[in-house]
Amino acid sequence: MRPPTIRILAGAVLLAAVIWAVWTSLDRPDEIAVKWGEPYEQIRKRYDSILPSLEPSLLPSPTVIARFRFDDPVYGFTTPRAVFLQMGTNETGGFDSVQLSLLVNPLPIDDAIAVVTRMQDQLRHQGWRPFKYKDWRPIEDTSELRRLLHECHYPMSVWNAANEFQVTIDVGCRSIPQQSGEQRYAVTLELGRPFWKDVD
């Protein structure tokens, strides 16, 4: 017979797992809109706390899949349905970065490039400026790009909104274990303060 303490602990872990499973199965919003500097806890409350807490937890964070809308009067943009990988805050707890997977599931090369193209077109339309540095220019559908992707290089484009914000978009290959030799591609977008420096 198990000691009472172990049985209680096992029961608590099971209960927590059940609660977490029910919680993560609740309806999720189609879109999460965020203003720069907005208190993170305020954002969580607005979306019924589906976003992970900043406090450490023994439970895994629920997977959040939704469109991300950067609510800015000048440089705002909206992504397709994306997986929220990470959100960051400044020293006062205000939103100041996000990392997203723009593809819920890795896609074939044509589809992945199409997602990148639409996202870059939107940024350009909203006044974002692409880097001039040759390795971080806009990602374009060329034979060279496809060669790099097939060889599992990670092309990246960098975009600045004046000196206020910076977006990076990169494409990476993902192997499919069930299909030997079959490649799929993931697209990651990061928004934050300017970090990379362009050439003059």
C-alpha positions as a Markdown table, in Angstrom:
| # | Residue | x | y | z |
|---|---|---|---|---|
| 1 | Met | 0.0 | 0.0 | 0.0 |
| 2 | Arg | 1.3 | 3.5 | -0.9 |
| 3 | Pro | 2.0 | 5.9 | 2.0 |
| 4 | Pro | -0.8 | 8.4 | 2.5 |
| 5 | Thr | 1.4 | 11.3 | 1.6 |
| 6 | Ile | 2.2 | 9.8 | -1.8 |
| 7 | Arg | -1.5 | 9.0 | -2.5 |
| 8 | Ile | -2.4 | 12.6 | -1.6 |
| 9 | Leu | 0.3 | 14.0 | -3.8 |
| 10 | Ala | -0.6 | 11.7 | -6.7 |
| 11 | Gly | -4.3 | 12.7 | -6.3 |
| 12 | Ala | -3.4 | 16.4 | -6.3 |
| 13 | Val | -1.3 | 16.0 | -9.5 |
| 14 | Leu | -4.1 | 14.2 | -11.2 |
| 15 | Leu | -6.6 | 16.8 | -10.2 |
| 16 | Ala | -4.4 | 19.6 | -11.4 |
| 17 | Ala | -3.9 | 17.8 | -14.7 |
| 18 | Val | -7.7 | 17.4 | -15.2 |
| 19 | Ile | -8.3 | 21.0 | -14.3 |
| 20 | Trp | -5.6 | 22.1 | -16.8 |
| 21 | Ala | -7.1 | 19.9 | -19.5 |
| 22 | Val | -10.5 | 21.3 | -19.0 |
| 23 | Trp | -9.2 | 24.9 | -18.9 |
| 24 | Thr | -7.2 | 24.5 | -22.1 |
| 25 | Ser | -10.3 | 23.1 | -23.9 |
| 26 | Leu | -12.4 | 26.2 | -23.3 |
| 27 | Asp | -13.2 | 28.5 | -26.2 |
| 28 | Arg | -10.4 | 30.6 | -27.3 |
| 29 | Pro | -10.5 | 34.1 | -28.9 |
| 30 | Asp | -9.9 | 34.3 | -32.6 |
| 31 | Glu | -7.6 | 37.4 | -32.1 |
| 32 | Ile | -5.4 | 38.8 | -29.4 |
| 33 | Ala | -4.9 | 42.5 | -29.7 |
| 34 | Val | -2.0 | 44.2 | -27.7 |
| 35 | Lys | -0.8 | 47.7 | -27.3 |
| 36 | Trp | 2.9 | 48.4 | -26.7 |
| 37 | Gly | 3.6 | 49.0 | -23.0 |
| 38 | Glu | 0.1 | 47.8 | -22.0 |
| 39 | Pro | 0.3 | 46.0 | -18.6 |
| 40 | Tyr | 0.6 | 42.3 | -19.2 |
| 41 | Glu | -1.7 | 41.3 | -16.5 |
| 42 | Gln | -4.4 | 43.6 | -18.0 |
| 43 | Ile | -3.9 | 41.7 | -21.3 |
| 44 | Arg | -4.4 | 38.4 | -19.5 |
| 45 | Lys | -7.5 | 39.5 | -17.8 |
| 46 | Arg | -9.0 | 40.8 | -21.1 |
| 47 | Tyr | -8.6 | 37.3 | -22.5 |
| 48 | Asp | -9.7 | 35.3 | -19.5 |
| 49 | Ser | -6.1 | 34.5 | -18.5 |
| 50 | Ile | -5.5 | 32.1 | -21.4 |
| 51 | Leu | -2.0 | 33.6 | -21.7 |
| 52 | Pro | 0.6 | 32.2 | -19.4 |
| 53 | Ser | 1.3 | 33.9 | -16.1 |
| 54 | Leu | 4.6 | 35.6 | -15.6 |
| 55 | Glu | 4.9 | 33.7 | -12.4 |
| 56 | Pro | 6.7 | 30.3 | -12.4 |
| 57 | Ser | 4.3 | 27.3 | -12.6 |
| 58 | Leu | 4.6 | 23.5 | -12.3 |
| 59 | Leu | 1.8 | 23.2 | -14.9 |
| 60 | Pro | 2.6 | 23.5 | -18.6 |
| 61 | Ser | 1.3 | 26.7 | -20.2 |
| 62 | Pro | -1.7 | 26.1 | -22.5 |
| 63 | Thr | -1.1 | 26.4 | -26.2 |
| 64 | Val | -2.5 | 29.7 | -27.4 |
| 65 | Ile | -3.5 | 29.8 | -31.1 |
| 66 | Ala | -5.0 | 33.1 | -32.4 |
| 67 | Arg | -4.3 | 36.0 | -34.7 |
| 68 | Phe | -2.0 | 38.5 | -33.2 |
| 69 | Arg | -2.9 | 42.2 | -33.7 |
| 70 | Phe | -0.4 | 44.8 | -32.9 |
| 71 | Asp | -2.6 | 47.7 | -31.9 |
| 72 | Asp | -0.6 | 50.7 | -33.0 |
| 73 | Pro | -2.1 | 53.8 | -34.7 |
| 74 | Val | 0.8 | 54.0 | -37.2 |
| 75 | Tyr | 2.6 | 50.7 | -37.4 |
| 76 | Gly | -0.1 | 48.2 | -36.5 |
| 77 | Phe | -0.4 | 44.8 | -38.2 |
| 78 | Thr | -2.3 | 41.6 | -37.9 |
| 79 | Thr | -0.8 | 38.1 | -38.4 |
| 80 | Pro | -2.6 | 35.0 | -39.6 |
| 81 | Arg | -3.6 | 32.4 | -36.9 |
| 82 | Ala | -0.4 | 31.8 | -35.0 |
| 83 | Val | 1.0 | 29.9 | -32.1 |
| 84 | Phe | 2.1 | 32.2 | -29.3 |
| 85 | Leu | 5.6 | 31.0 | -28.3 |
| 86 | Gln | 6.6 | 33.8 | -25.9 |
| 87 | Met | 5.5 | 37.2 | -24.7 |
| 88 | Gly | 7.9 | 39.6 | -22.9 |
| 89 | Thr | 7.5 | 42.6 | -20.6 |
| 90 | Asn | 9.6 | 45.5 | -19.5 |
| 91 | Glu | 10.7 | 46.3 | -15.9 |
| 92 | Thr | 7.3 | 47.7 | -15.1 |
| 93 | Gly | 5.3 | 44.7 | -16.4 |
| 94 | Gly | 4.3 | 46.3 | -19.7 |
| 95 | Phe | 4.2 | 44.3 | -23.0 |
| 96 | Asp | 7.4 | 44.8 | -25.0 |
| 97 | Ser | 7.9 | 41.7 | -27.2 |
| 98 | Val | 6.3 | 38.7 | -28.7 |
| 99 | Gln | 7.5 | 35.6 | -30.5 |
| 100 | Leu | 5.0 | 33.8 | -32.8 |
| 101 | Ser | 5.0 | 30.8 | -35.1 |
| 102 | Leu | 3.0 | 32.1 | -38.0 |
| 103 | Leu | 2.1 | 28.5 | -39.1 |
| 104 | Val | 0.0 | 26.4 | -36.7 |
| 105 | Asn | 1.6 | 23.4 | -38.5 |
| 106 | Pro | 4.7 | 23.3 | -40.7 |
| 107 | Leu | 3.7 | 23.7 | -44.4 |
| 108 | Pro | 5.2 | 22.8 | -47.8 |
| 109 | Ile | 7.6 | 25.3 | -49.2 |
| 110 | Asp | 5.1 | 27.1 | -51.5 |
| 111 | Asp | 2.6 | 27.7 | -48.7 |
| 112 | Ala | 5.3 | 28.9 | -46.3 |
| 113 | Ile | 6.7 | 31.4 | -48.8 |
| 114 | Ala | 3.2 | 32.7 | -49.5 |
| 115 | Val | 2.7 | 33.4 | -45.8 |
| 116 | Val | 6.0 | 35.3 | -45.6 |
| 117 | Thr | 5.2 | 37.3 | -48.7 |
| 118 | Arg | 1.8 | 38.4 | -47.4 |
| 119 | Met | 3.2 | 39.3 | -44.0 |
| 120 | Gln | 6.0 | 41.4 | -45.5 |
| 121 | Asp | 3.6 | 43.1 | -47.9 |
| 122 | Gln | 1.5 | 44.1 | -44.9 |
| 123 | Leu | 4.5 | 45.5 | -43.0 |
| 124 | Arg | 5.6 | 47.5 | -46.0 |
| 125 | His | 2.1 | 48.9 | -46.5 |
| 126 | Gln | 2.0 | 50.0 | -42.8 |
| 127 | Gly | 5.3 | 51.9 | -43.1 |
| 128 | Trp | 7.8 | 49.4 | -41.9 |
| 129 | Arg | 11.2 | 49.6 | -43.7 |
| 130 | Pro | 13.2 | 46.5 | -44.6 |
| 131 | Phe | 16.9 | 46.3 | -43.9 |
| 132 | Lys | 19.4 | 47.1 | -46.6 |
| 133 | Tyr | 21.9 | 44.6 | -45.3 |
| 134 | Lys | 22.1 | 41.8 | -47.9 |
| 135 | Asp | 21.5 | 38.9 | -45.5 |
| 136 | Trp | 18.4 | 40.5 | -43.9 |
| 137 | Arg | 16.6 | 41.9 | -46.8 |
| 138 | Pro | 13.0 | 40.9 | -47.6 |
| 139 | Ile | 12.6 | 37.2 | -48.3 |
| 140 | Glu | 11.7 | 36.7 | -51.9 |
| 141 | Asp | 10.7 | 33.6 | -53.8 |
| 142 | Thr | 13.8 | 32.9 | -55.9 |
| 143 | Ser | 15.6 | 29.8 | -56.9 |
| 144 | Glu | 18.4 | 30.8 | -54.4 |
| 145 | Leu | 15.9 | 31.0 | -51.5 |
| 146 | Arg | 14.5 | 27.6 | -52.3 |
| 147 | Arg | 18.0 | 26.1 | -52.4 |
| 148 | Leu | 18.8 | 27.6 | -49.0 |
| 149 | Leu | 15.5 | 26.3 | -47.6 |
| 150 | His | 16.1 | 22.8 | -49.0 |
| 151 | Glu | 19.5 | 22.8 | -47.4 |
| 152 | Cys | 17.9 | 23.9 | -44.1 |
| 153 | His | 19.4 | 27.3 | -43.9 |
| 154 | Tyr | 17.3 | 29.9 | -42.0 |
| 155 | Pro | 16.8 | 33.0 | -44.1 |
| 156 | Met | 15.6 | 36.0 | -42.1 |
| 157 | Ser | 14.3 | 39.5 | -43.0 |
| 158 | Val | 14.4 | 42.4 | -40.6 |
| 159 | Trp | 12.0 | 45.4 | -40.6 |
| 160 | Asn | 12.1 | 48.6 | -38.6 |
| 161 | Ala | 9.3 | 51.0 | -37.7 |
| 162 | Ala | 11.4 | 54.2 | -37.4 |
| 163 | Asn | 13.5 | 53.7 | -34.2 |
| 164 | Glu | 10.5 | 52.4 | -32.2 |
| 165 | Phe | 10.0 | 48.8 | -33.1 |
| 166 | Gln | 11.6 | 45.9 | -35.0 |
| 167 | Val | 10.2 | 42.8 | -36.6 |
| 168 | Thr | 12.2 | 39.7 | -37.7 |
| 169 | Ile | 10.7 | 37.0 | -39.9 |
| 170 | Asp | 12.6 | 33.8 | -40.5 |
| 171 | Val | 11.9 | 30.5 | -42.2 |
| 172 | Gly | 13.2 | 27.1 | -41.0 |
| 173 | Cys | 12.8 | 23.5 | -42.2 |
| 174 | Arg | 11.1 | 20.8 | -40.2 |
| 175 | Ser | 11.4 | 17.1 | -41.0 |
| 176 | Ile | 8.3 | 14.9 | -40.9 |
| 177 | Pro | 9.2 | 11.7 | -39.0 |
| 178 | Gln | 6.5 | 9.6 | -40.7 |
| 179 | Gln | 7.6 | 10.7 | -44.2 |
| 180 | Ser | 11.2 | 10.2 | -44.8 |
| 181 | Gly | 12.7 | 13.0 | -46.9 |
| 182 | Glu | 9.5 | 15.1 | -46.7 |
| 183 | Gln | 10.2 | 18.6 | -45.7 |
| 184 | Arg | 7.9 | 21.2 | -44.1 |
| 185 | Tyr | 8.7 | 24.7 | -43.2 |
| 186 | Ala | 8.0 | 26.9 | -40.2 |
| 187 | Val | 7.8 | 30.7 | -40.1 |
| 188 | Thr | 8.6 | 32.6 | -37.0 |
| 189 | Leu | 7.9 | 36.3 | -36.3 |
| 190 | Glu | 9.3 | 38.3 | -33.5 |
| 191 | Leu | 8.3 | 41.9 | -32.5 |
| 192 | Gly | 10.4 | 43.9 | -30.1 |
| 193 | Arg | 12.5 | 47.0 | -29.6 |
| 194 | Pro | 15.2 | 47.5 | -32.3 |
| 195 | Phe | 18.1 | 45.1 | -31.7 |
| 196 | Trp | 19.7 | 44.4 | -35.1 |
| 197 | Lys | 21.6 | 47.3 | -36.7 |
| 198 | Asp | 21.3 | 48.0 | -40.5 |
| 199 | Val | 24.1 | 49.2 | -42.8 |
| 200 | Asp | 24.2 | 52.9 | -43.4 |
